[in-house]
């Protein structure tokens, strides 16, 4: 397909303002602020079918339509706290083509009538944060941000706020808590950020990749955008392919591209010519899918029908030389470390799961550990304060469903079968 979001990624350094404008940049912003009302921009994005690329997949235009027009100020908050294991698309978008994101910020802010935007940057993203800050300064000096954008009545100031490296701050309400100076813990919902968000005012929280699509929707039109990919999940998508593949990296493809195409054609196939065992469609917090489902189209509906979630489009690939129990153990330990501790199911359940995985891996597993794991996950799923708990149990539940025999072999053999030897090797 035509490269859209990644068209300028071949540049030797981050795309500066002059190069961005030379290749058509800020034409989308100019069109919306000069020719369209905010409500028309919202309807345009609704018509495009753009869905959020941060994990939930909620339609962006619909979210913007929830913002009340009788209470101000409104805020736009950009979620650049990309902490999901296996996800690295937003970082590269900002590092390579920062003005595409800046233009998207300005278009979204105009649509929701916000005069102030905040970009919440993951604490570890030092270089991307500097690149984005320079781009914002360039845009302001050129009149694309600041007072009277491009000579119109629209004004916008953008503040970069650095987080401190907490995974849970990728959850939008925890992000808002952190942005307001409090501990990053999720809020009770409802009310939702669209009506009671930052400083208790109407707020839209949007992912970096989602905003990067707005220039193209404005310039080429919503019908063109909606024609890419399946009708319910349209548009281009940046898929992060990592793990046991020959060429890990970010690959742009239409939504609905089969997982096999991304693994074999884009990423060069499974490392060392081994066979595929499993993959995550959307990062470590999405259920594992077995190799038998590798032809699943990578869009929201198809992946859900296969028993998982598209999430961020972060595909972590496992070969037949990898122990699923060991891989999931590392993810569980990550969630133990990153849990904010606000609610009991998550605070207690994650360490309990980690203890069981440790026993299984160290040869101390018991046959009752498997139903115990299932009991713990049932007590966590849908019962935590935010989606963190659901994400933590997803790889556990799915690995037990698809690879239960590996768990049973850990118990029967007193450790990982790939270490103690069963003949069941690649």
C-alpha positions in Angstrom: 0.0 0.0 0.0 0.9 3.6 -0.2 2.8 4.7 2.9 0.8 7.3 4.6 1.7 7.7 8.3 5.3 6.6 7.6 5.8 8.4 4.3 8.6 10.6 5.6 10.3 8.0 7.8 13.1 7.6 5.2 14.4 11.0 6.1 17.9 10.9 7.7 16.9 13.0 10.7 13.6 14.1 12.4 11.5 16.0 9.8 11.8 19.7 10.6 9.2 22.4 9.9 10.6 23.4 6.4 10.6 19.9 5.1 7.2 19.1 6.6 5.6 22.2 5.0 7.4 21.5 1.7 5.8 18.0 1.6 2.3 19.3 2.3 2.4 19.6 6.0 -0.1 21.9 7.9 -2.5 22.0 4.9 -5.0 20.0 7.0 -4.8 22.5 9.8 -5.2 25.4 7.4 -8.3 23.8 5.8 -10.1 23.2 9.1 -9.3 26.6 10.8 -10.1 28.6 7.6 -13.0 26.7 6.0 -14.7 24.6 8.7 -16.4 25.0 12.0 -15.4 22.9 15.0 -18.6 20.8 14.7 -17.9 20.2 11.0 -14.5 18.8 11.9 -16.1 16.5 14.5 -18.5 15.2 11.9 -15.7 14.8 9.4 -13.8 12.6 11.8 -16.9 10.6 12.6 -17.5 10.0 8.9 -13.9 8.8 8.4 -14.5 6.0 10.9 -11.2 6.7 12.7 -10.9 4.7 15.9 -8.5 5.3 18.7 -5.1 3.7 18.2 -4.2 3.6 21.9 -5.8 0.3 22.7 -9.6 0.7 23.3 -10.4 1.4 19.6 -13.2 3.9 20.5 -14.3 6.1 17.6 -12.5 9.4 17.9 -15.2 11.6 16.4 -17.8 10.0 18.7 -15.6 10.8 21.7 -15.2 14.4 20.6 -19.0 14.7 20.3 -19.5 13.9 24.0 -17.7 17.2 25.0 -20.4 19.6 26.2 -20.5 22.9 24.3 -22.1 24.9 27.2 -19.2 24.6 29.7 -15.6 25.8 29.2 -12.7 25.6 29.2 -12.1 22.4 27.3 -8.7 20.6 27.3 -7.0 18.2 24.9 -4.6 15.8 26.6 -2.2 13.7 24.4 -1.4 10.3 25.7 2.3 9.8 24.9 2.9 7.5 27.9 3.6 4.5 25.6 4.4 1.8 28.2 2.7 -1.3 26.9 5.3 -4.1 26.4 5.8 -4.6 22.7 4.5 -1.2 21.7 6.8 1.4 20.2 4.9 3.1 17.4 4.2 6.4 19.0 7.8 6.9 19.9 9.0 6.4 16.4 6.2 8.6 15.0 7.4 11.5 17.2 11.1 10.8 16.6 10.8 10.8 12.9 7.9 13.1 11.9 7.0 15.2 15.0 5.1 17.9 13.0 2.6 15.3 11.8 1.6 14.8 15.5 1.7 18.6 16.2 -0.7 19.2 13.3 -3.0 16.5 14.6 -2.9 18.1 18.1 -4.0 21.5 16.6 -6.8 19.9 14.5 -8.2 18.0 17.4 -8.0 21.0 19.7 -9.8 23.1 17.2 -12.5 20.5 16.8 -13.3 20.3 20.6 -12.8 24.1 21.1 -9.8 23.7 23.3 -7.3 26.5 23.8 -4.9 24.5 25.9 -3.4 21.1 25.2 -1.0 19.0 27.3 1.2 16.2 26.0 1.9 13.6 28.7 5.3 12.1 27.8 6.5 8.8 29.2 9.3 9.5 31.7 11.8 7.3 29.9 11.3 9.1 26.5 14.0 11.7 26.9 15.0 12.1 23.2 11.4 11.9 21.9 10.4 14.5 24.4 13.1 16.9 23.2 12.2 16.3 19.5 8.6 17.0 20.2 9.4 20.1 22.2 11.6 21.5 19.3 8.8 20.8 16.9 6.3 22.7 19.1 8.6 25.7 19.3 9.1 25.7 15.5 5.3 25.5 15.0 4.6 28.3 17.4 7.3 30.6 15.8 5.7 29.9 12.4 2.1 30.7 13.6 0.7 27.2 13.6 0.4 27.3 17.4 0.0 30.2 19.9 -2.3 33.2 19.6 -4.3 33.6 16.4 -3.3 30.4 14.6 -2.6 31.2 10.9 -4.2 34.6 11.4 -7.6 33.2 12.6 -9.4 33.6 15.9 -8.3 30.2 17.0 -5.5 30.2 19.6 -3.7 27.1 21.1 -0.9 26.6 23.6 0.7 23.2 24.1 2.5 22.1 27.2 4.8 19.1 27.4 4.5 17.3 30.7 6.9 14.5 31.5 5.7 11.5 33.6 7.9 9.5 35.9 7.7 6.1 34.3 4.5 4.5 35.7 2.8 2.1 33.3 -0.6 2.7 34.9 -0.5 6.4 33.8 -1.2 5.2 30.3 -4.8 4.7 31.6 -6.5 8.0 30.8 -7.8 8.8 34.3 -4.6 7.9 36.0 -2.8 10.1 33.5 -5.1 13.0 34.4 -4.4 12.4 38.1 -0.7 12.5 37.5 -1.0 15.6 35.3 -2.8 17.4 38.1 0.1 16.6 40.4 -1.3 13.6 42.3 -0.4 10.0 42.5 -1.1 8.3 39.2 -4.1 6.1 40.1 -7.3 5.6 38.1 -10.5 7.6 38.9 -14.0 6.2 39.4 -16.0 6.4 36.2 -18.6 7.9 35.6 -18.2 10.7 35.3 -16.0 10.4 32.2 -13.2 12.7 31.1 -15.3 14.1 28.2 -17.4 15.9 30.8 -15.3 15.9 34.0 -11.6 15.4 33.0 -8.6 17.6 33.6 -9.3 20.1 36.5 -12.9 18.7 36.4 -13.4 20.3 33.0 -14.5 18.7 29.7 -11.4 16.9 28.3 -10.5 14.6 25.4 -7.6 12.2 25.9 -6.2 11.0 22.6 -3.3 8.7 21.6 -0.4 10.0 19.4 -1.0 7.7 16.5 -4.7 8.6 16.4 -3.8 12.3 16.1 -1.3 11.5 13.3 -4.2 10.4 11.1 -6.0 13.8 11.2 -3.9 15.6 8.6 -4.8 13.0 6.0 -8.5 12.9 6.9 -8.6 16.7 6.5 -6.6 16.9 3.3 -7.9 13.8 1.4 -11.3 13.6 3.0 -13.2 11.1 5.2 -14.4 9.0 2.3 -10.9 8.3 1.1 -9.9 7.4 4.6 -12.9 5.1 5.2 -12.0 3.3 1.9 -8.8 1.9 3.5 -9.3 -1.4 5.3 -12.5 -3.0 6.6 -15.6 -0.8 7.0 -15.7 -1.0 10.8 -12.0 -0.5 11.3 -10.8 1.7 8.5 -7.5 3.5 7.9 -3.8 2.8 7.9 -2.2 1.3 11.0 1.3 1.1 12.4 1.9 -2.5 13.7 4.8 -3.1 16.1 6.2 -6.5 15.4 8.7 -7.8 18.0 9.9 -10.9 19.7 11.2 -13.9 17.7 11.2 -12.4 14.2 14.0 -11.7 11.8 13.2 -8.0 11.4 11.5 -6.5 14.4 10.1 -3.0 13.9 7.2 -0.8 13.0 5.3 -1.7 9.8 2.5 0.3 8.2 -0.3 -1.6 6.6 -4.1 -1.3 6.2 -6.2 -2.3 9.0 -7.4 -5.9 8.4 -4.0 -7.1 7.1 -3.6 -10.7 8.2 -1.2 -11.4 11.1 0.7 -13.9 8.8 1.5 -11.1 6.3 2.9 -8.9 9.1 5.0 -11.7 10.5 6.2 -13.4 7.4 6.4 -10.6 4.7 7.0 -7.5 6.8 9.1 -8.9 9.7 10.9 -11.6 7.7 9.3 -14.6 9.4 10.0 -16.3 12.7 13.6 -16.1 13.8 16.0 -18.8 12.7 13.4 -20.4 10.5 11.6 -21.9 13.5 7.8 -22.5 13.6 5.4 -20.0 15.1 3.9 -21.0 18.4 1.9 -17.9 19.5 1.6 -14.2 19.2 -0.1 -11.3 20.9 -2.2 -9.1 18.7 -1.9 -5.9 20.8 0.8 -6.1 23.4 1.3 -8.1 26.6 -2.1 -7.2 28.0 -4.0 -8.8 25.1 -4.8 -12.6 25.1 -2.3 -14.8 23.3 -3.4 -16.4 20.0 -2.0 -19.7 18.8 -0.3 -20.2 15.5 -3.4 -21.8 14.1 -5.0 -18.3 14.1 -2.2 -16.5 12.3 -4.4 -15.7 9.3 -6.6 -13.6 11.5 -7.1 -10.1 9.9 -5.6 -7.5 12.2 -8.6 -5.3 12.9 -10.8 -4.7 15.9 -13.7 -7.0 15.0 -11.7 -9.9 13.5 -9.3 -10.1 16.4 -12.1 -9.9 18.9 -13.8 -12.8 17.1 -10.6 -14.8 17.4 -10.7 -14.3 21.2 -8.3 -11.5 21.7 -8.0 -7.7 21.3 -6.2 -5.6 18.7 -5.1 -3.2 21.4 -2.2 -1.1 20.2 -1.4 -3.5 17.3 1.8 -4.7 19.1 2.5 -8.2 17.9 4.9 -10.1 20.2 5.9 -13.3 18.4 6.8 -16.5 20.2 8.5 -19.5 18.4 8.2 -23.2 19.2 11.5 -22.9 21.0 10.0 -20.6 23.7 8.3 -21.7 26.8 4.9 -20.1 27.1 4.8 -20.4 30.8 8.2 -18.6 31.1 7.1 -15.9 28.8 3.8 -15.3 30.6 5.7 -15.4 34.0 7.7 -12.4 32.9 4.6 -10.4 31.9 3.0 -11.2 35.2 6.0 -10.0 37.1 5.9 -6.8 35.1 2.3 -6.2 36.2 3.2 -7.0 39.8 5.8 -4.2 39.6 3.5 -1.7 37.8 0.3 -2.2 39.7 -0.7 1.1 41.5 -2.1 -0.9 44.4 -5.4 1.0 44.6 -7.8 -2.0 44.4 -7.5 -5.3 46.2 -8.0 -7.7 43.3 -5.1 -6.3 41.4 -2.9 -5.5 44.3 -3.2 -9.1 45.7 -4.0 -11.1 42.7 -0.9 -10.2 40.6 1.6 -11.3 43.3 -0.4 -14.5 43.9 -0.2 -15.3 40.2 3.5 -14.5 40.2 4.1 -16.9 43.1 2.4 -19.7 41.2 4.4 -19.1 38.0 7.6 -19.1 40.1 6.7 -22.5 41.5 5.9 -23.9 38.1 9.2 -22.6 36.6 11.3 -23.7 39.5 10.1 -27.3 39.7 7.7 -26.8 42.7 4.5 -26.7 40.8 1.5 -28.7 42.0 -1.5 -29.9 40.0 -3.8 -27.8 42.0 -1.9 -24.7 40.9 -3.7 -24.6 37.5 -7.3 -24.4 38.9 -5.9 -22.0 41.5 -4.6 -19.7 38.7 -8.1 -19.9 37.0 -9.8 -19.0 40.3 -7.5 -16.0 40.8 -8.0 -14.7 37.3 -11.8 -15.1 37.7 -11.6 -13.0 40.8 -9.7 -10.2 39.0 -11.3 -10.0 35.5 -13.9 -7.3 35.5 -13.5 -6.7 39.2 -10.6 -4.2 39.3 -10.8 -0.5 39.4 -9.5 0.0 35.9 -8.6 -2.2 32.9 -5.1 -2.9 34.3 -6.4 -6.0 36.1 -8.0 -7.3 32.9 -4.8 -6.8 31.0 -2.8 -8.6 33.6 -4.9 -11.7 33.5 -5.4 -11.9 29.7 -2.1 -13.6 28.9 -2.6 -16.0 31.8 -6.2 -17.0 30.9 -5.3 -17.3 27.2 -2.1 -19.4 27.8 -4.1 -21.8 30.0 -6.7 -22.1 27.3 -4.4 -22.7 24.3 -1.3 -24.2 26.0 -2.5 -26.0 29.1 -0.4 -29.0 28.3 2.7 -26.9 28.9 1.5 -26.0 32.3 0.7 -29.7 33.0 4.2 -30.7 31.8 5.8 -28.2 34.2 4.0 -30.0 37.0 4.7 -33.5 35.8 8.3 -33.0 34.9 9.3 -30.7 37.8 10.1 -27.7 35.6 10.1 -26.3 32.1 10.0 -29.2 29.5 12.4 -27.2 27.2 15.0 -27.4 30.0 14.5 -30.8 31.5 14.0 -32.5 28.1 11.0 -34.3 26.8 11.9 -34.6 23.2 9.2 -32.0 22.4 11.6 -29.5 20.9 11.8 -27.7 17.6 
